[in-house]
């Protein structure tokens, strides 16, 4: 069934667990995410990043995500991830998404507030919840796009990179967002070196803002770090890269299994869906423990 982001995250906070948010830019991922959540009987968030429009457009995948969410046995939030343009946000709301992210984290603090506030007004008037981002979650040069890993010298030295608890408080008060993506050392894509997370910062932010917090770049974080992050206030974990890689590995294995060389595409896609489901189940279990 279709569910709202805020209600699902508030419940997760009470249960001391996090809800997985899977980016699903193809049908195999949509199906596997729903199957995994139903098997474990937990809520799930299906999300589409505006940056993934090059893979499939919001207009194409959005209605499919909505359809699967409505027919699911578990609560499913349908969410726009990293909304950068007003156009994408309005489109998502029109398709029926129950929440949107406005990502103005690359803008100066005051501008981020103004933009986020405006989106909150528009979204809330349609009953749609809003995630915003303060600080900056970097993108790895592997798997996440064209960016690079943050400079070691910058980590902890610059509040524009790691979320500042006091600024977070002011940001949440002024914008009225429902949940906040925070930067504490996670990276989009593949970690090129062992992540060093400032988990204490998450706790400090949570004490100031009292709304659910969101972890971006959830691939490659250790089970222990996930659990500390969750007990410190993370209620939504964005997870994509590792599932993406495991789906690709399944194709390679399917080639090896296909000794007769029949090359039926449906068999290969079934292997992909199976591998994705297994990977999602693993993540869902860790986040709900
Ligand atoms: Zn992100």
Boltz pocket constraint, residues with backbone or C-beta under 6 A from the ligand:
constraints:
  - pocket:
      binder: B
      contacts: [[A, 82], [A, 137], [A, 188], [A, 216], [A, 217], [A, 238]]
      max_distance: 6.0
